């Protein structure tokens, strides 16, 4: 698959809802219930981060059992992560930044990648490699909506999914930017609701997030 085709798949995924939940899951047995709650609330694209041993098992379960879910893998750092994510059933990958080795591996992988950038130079380097869709991370510590908005004029080709410090309260200031297609956030799947299997609570958070408005 060409990189442009993979970019089109990334775009279609990011446009499914205004928020992509960034999930840190400790217990894979919670994955299906969590994903069904998110989908029921109108949030189908789900990023499961590779920050716990349970992550890949969670991806496998969601991919196999949750109708309507579009499951991806986050915190992808190298070729092995891409390979493991693809084998687990992920349909997209997200990285906190980028490196030449990771981007070379992504060129050879069938898994579409959303790479991270925190500076205009990093964003330009990714654009040179064909990445029109990028993650802005860590969004709030790196400069927030003012910095990202300032990139819209000189870098109009790029659309971003800002992640890192995003909440329901500040999501609208990012979603109102001309170069933001969606945001990523962990507030939809808080650790206490995952631990207690509070699927109704997660669905309610998803419904609230699904009502947010995007500009592009």
FIVEXRO-378879 format. One record per residue (C-alpha): residue number from 1; residue in one letter; x negated, z negated, y. Coordinates in steps of 0.2 Angstrom, whole numbers, plus 5000, padded with zeros to 4 digits. Layout:
<recs>
[NUM; "a"; [X; Z; Y]];
...
</recs>
This chain:
<recs>
[1; "x"; [5000; 5000; 5000]];
[2; "x"; [4993; 5005; 5017]];
[3; "x"; [4990; 4991; 5030]];
[4; "x"; [5004; 4999; 5041]];
[5; "x"; [5016; 4998; 5027]];
[6; "x"; [5011; 4980; 5024]];
[7; "x"; [5014; 4977; 5043]];
[8; "x"; [5031; 4984; 5042]];
[9; "x"; [5035; 4971; 5028]];
[10; "x"; [5028; 4957; 5038]];
[11; "x"; [5039; 4962; 5053]];
[12; "x"; [5055; 4963; 5042]];
[13; "x"; [5051; 4946; 5035]];
[14; "x"; [5048; 4938; 5053]];
[15; "x"; [5064; 4946; 5059]];
[16; "x"; [5075; 4937; 5046]];
[17; "x"; [5077; 4922; 5057]];
[18; "x"; [5070; 4914; 5073]];
[19; "x"; [5060; 4901; 5063]];
[20; "x"; [5049; 4902; 5048]];
[21; "x"; [5048; 4884; 5040]];
[22; "x"; [5030; 4879; 5037]];
[23; "x"; [5032; 4868; 5021]];
[24; "x"; [5020; 4855; 5014]];
[25; "x"; [5027; 4850; 4997]];
[26; "x"; [5020; 4836; 4986]];
[27; "x"; [5032; 4838; 4972]];
[28; "x"; [5036; 4856; 4965]];
[29; "x"; [5052; 4849; 4957]];
[30; "x"; [5059; 4848; 4975]];
[31; "x"; [5056; 4866; 4979]];
[32; "x"; [5072; 4874; 4972]];
[33; "x"; [5083; 4862; 4981]];
[34; "x"; [5074; 4863; 4997]];
[35; "x"; [5074; 4882; 4997]];
[36; "x"; [5092; 4884; 4993]];
[37; "x"; [5096; 4872; 5007]];
[38; "x"; [5086; 4883; 5019]];
[39; "x"; [5094; 4899; 5013]];
[40; "x"; [5111; 4891; 5015]];
[41; "x"; [5107; 4886; 5033]];
[42; "x"; [5102; 4904; 5037]];
[43; "x"; [5083; 4902; 5036]];
[44; "x"; [5077; 4914; 5021]];
[45; "x"; [5059; 4916; 5025]];
[46; "x"; [5049; 4901; 5019]];
[47; "x"; [5030; 4898; 5020]];
[48; "x"; [5024; 4886; 5007]];
[49; "x"; [5006; 4880; 5012]];
[50; "x"; [4992; 4879; 5000]];
[51; "x"; [4988; 4861; 5006]];
[52; "x"; [4994; 4852; 4990]];
[53; "x"; [4992; 4855; 4971]];
[54; "x"; [5011; 4858; 4970]];
[55; "x"; [5011; 4873; 4981]];
[56; "x"; [5009; 4887; 4969]];
[57; "x"; [5021; 4879; 4956]];
[58; "x"; [5034; 4878; 4971]];
[59; "x"; [5032; 4896; 4975]];
[60; "x"; [5034; 4901; 4957]];
[61; "x"; [5050; 4891; 4956]];
[62; "x"; [5057; 4898; 4972]];
[63; "x"; [5053; 4916; 4968]];
[64; "x"; [5061; 4914; 4951]];
[65; "x"; [5077; 4904; 4955]];
[66; "x"; [5082; 4905; 4973]];
[67; "x"; [5092; 4920; 4977]];
[68; "x"; [5090; 4926; 4995]];
[69; "x"; [5074; 4917; 4998]];
[70; "x"; [5059; 4926; 5004]];
[71; "x"; [5044; 4915; 4999]];
[72; "x"; [5027; 4916; 5006]];
[73; "x"; [5011; 4906; 5005]];
[74; "x"; [5002; 4898; 5020]];
[75; "x"; [4984; 4891; 5023]];
[76; "x"; [4977; 4907; 5014]];
[77; "x"; [4958; 4906; 5016]];
[78; "x"; [4950; 4918; 5004]];
[79; "x"; [4953; 4932; 4991]];
[80; "x"; [4957; 4919; 4977]];
[81; "x"; [4971; 4912; 4988]];
[82; "x"; [4978; 4929; 4990]];
[83; "x"; [4977; 4933; 4972]];
[84; "x"; [4985; 4917; 4966]];
[85; "x"; [4999; 4919; 4979]];
[86; "x"; [5003; 4936; 4973]];
[87; "x"; [5003; 4930; 4955]];
[88; "x"; [5015; 4916; 4959]];
[89; "x"; [5027; 4928; 4967]];
[90; "x"; [5024; 4926; 4985]];
[91; "x"; [5029; 4941; 4996]];
[92; "x"; [5019; 4937; 5011]];
[93; "x"; [5003; 4927; 5016]];
[94; "x"; [4999; 4917; 5031]];
[95; "x"; [4981; 4912; 5037]];
[96; "x"; [4977; 4899; 5050]];
[97; "x"; [4963; 4911; 5057]];
[98; "x"; [4954; 4926; 5050]];
[99; "x"; [4936; 4930; 5043]];
[100; "x"; [4929; 4947; 5039]];
[101; "x"; [4929; 4942; 5020]];
[102; "x"; [4947; 4937; 5021]];
[103; "x"; [4952; 4953; 5030]];
[104; "x"; [4942; 4964; 5018]];
[105; "x"; [4951; 4955; 5003]];
[106; "x"; [4968; 4958; 5012]];
[107; "x"; [4964; 4976; 5013]];
[108; "x"; [4963; 4977; 4994]];
[109; "x"; [4978; 4966; 4991]];
[110; "x"; [4996; 4971; 4989]];
[111; "x"; [5001; 4955; 4998]];
[112; "x"; [5005; 4957; 5017]];
[113; "x"; [4995; 4945; 5028]];
[114; "x"; [5000; 4937; 5044]];
[115; "x"; [4983; 4932; 5051]];
[116; "x"; [4980; 4919; 5064]];
[117; "x"; [4972; 4920; 5081]];
[118; "x"; [4969; 4907; 5095]];
[119; "x"; [4960; 4918; 5108]];
[120; "x"; [4963; 4935; 5116]];
[121; "x"; [4946; 4941; 5108]];
[122; "x"; [4952; 4936; 5090]];
[123; "x"; [4969; 4945; 5094]];
[124; "x"; [4960; 4960; 5099]];
[125; "x"; [4949; 4960; 5084]];
[126; "x"; [4964; 4959; 5072]];
[127; "x"; [4973; 4973; 5082]];
[128; "x"; [4957; 4984; 5079]];
[129; "x"; [4960; 4981; 5060]];
[130; "x"; [4979; 4986; 5062]];
[131; "x"; [4987; 4969; 5063]];
[132; "x"; [5001; 4971; 5076]];
[133; "x"; [5009; 4955; 5069]];
[134; "x"; [4999; 4939; 5071]];
[135; "x"; [5001; 4920; 5070]];
[136; "x"; [4996; 4911; 5086]];
[137; "x"; [4988; 4895; 5080]];
[138; "x"; [4987; 4881; 5084]];
[139; "x"; [5000; 4886; 5097]];
[140; "x"; [5002; 4870; 5108]];
[141; "x"; [4984; 4864; 5107]];
[142; "x"; [4978; 4882; 5110]];
[143; "x"; [4987; 4884; 5126]];
[144; "x"; [5005; 4884; 5122]];
[145; "x"; [5018; 4897; 5129]];
[146; "x"; [5009; 4899; 5145]];
[147; "x"; [4994; 4906; 5137]];
[148; "x"; [5004; 4917; 5124]];
[149; "x"; [5015; 4924; 5138]];
[150; "x"; [4999; 4929; 5148]];
[151; "x"; [4994; 4940; 5134]];
[152; "x"; [5010; 4950; 5134]];
[153; "x"; [5004; 4962; 5148]];
[154; "x"; [4986; 4966; 5142]];
[155; "x"; [4991; 4965; 5124]];
[156; "x"; [5008; 4973; 5123]];
[157; "x"; [5005; 4980; 5105]];
[158; "x"; [5005; 4963; 5097]];
[159; "x"; [5019; 4952; 5092]];
[160; "x"; [5016; 4934; 5088]];
[161; "x"; [5023; 4920; 5077]];
[162; "x"; [5017; 4904; 5086]];
[163; "x"; [5014; 4889; 5074]];
[164; "x"; [5007; 4872; 5077]];
[165; "x"; [5016; 4859; 5088]];
[166; "x"; [5032; 4869; 5088]];
[167; "x"; [5048; 4859; 5087]];
[168; "x"; [5066; 4862; 5090]];
[169; "x"; [5064; 4855; 5108]];
[170; "x"; [5050; 4868; 5113]];
[171; "x"; [5054; 4882; 5102]];
[172; "x"; [5065; 4891; 5115]];
[173; "x"; [5051; 4892; 5128]];
[174; "x"; [5041; 4902; 5115]];
[175; "x"; [5056; 4912; 5108]];
[176; "x"; [5059; 4917; 5126]];
[177; "x"; [5043; 4927; 5128]];
[178; "x"; [5042; 4946; 5126]];
[179; "x"; [5028; 4945; 5113]];
[180; "x"; [5036; 4932; 5101]];
[181; "x"; [5046; 4938; 5086]];
[182; "x"; [5049; 4921; 5079]];
[183; "x"; [5041; 4904; 5078]];
[184; "x"; [5034; 4893; 5063]];
[185; "x"; [5037; 4875; 5062]];
[186; "x"; [5037; 4860; 5050]];
[187; "x"; [5052; 4851; 5057]];
[188; "x"; [5065; 4859; 5045]];
[189; "x"; [5057; 4851; 5030]];
[190; "x"; [5052; 4833; 5035]];
[191; "x"; [5043; 4823; 5022]];
[192; "x"; [5056; 4810; 5021]];
[193; "x"; [5070; 4822; 5017]];
[194; "x"; [5060; 4831; 5004]];
[195; "x"; [5056; 4814; 4996]];
[196; "x"; [5074; 4809; 4996]];
[197; "x"; [5081; 4826; 4991]];
[198; "x"; [5091; 4826; 5006]];
[199; "x"; [5097; 4844; 5005]];
[200; "x"; [5112; 4842; 5016]];
[201; "x"; [5100; 4836; 5030]];
[202; "x"; [5088; 4850; 5027]];
[203; "x"; [5102; 4863; 5028]];
[204; "x"; [5109; 4855; 5044]];
[205; "x"; [5091; 4857; 5052]];
[206; "x"; [5091; 4875; 5046]];
[207; "x"; [5108; 4879; 5053]];
[208; "x"; [5102; 4872; 5070]];
[209; "x"; [5086; 4882; 5070]];
[210; "x"; [5095; 4898; 5065]];
[211; "x"; [5105; 4897; 5081]];
[212; "x"; [5090; 4899; 5092]];
[213; "x"; [5089; 4915; 5101]];
[214; "x"; [5074; 4927; 5102]];
[215; "x"; [5070; 4939; 5116]];
[216; "x"; [5063; 4953; 5105]];
</recs>
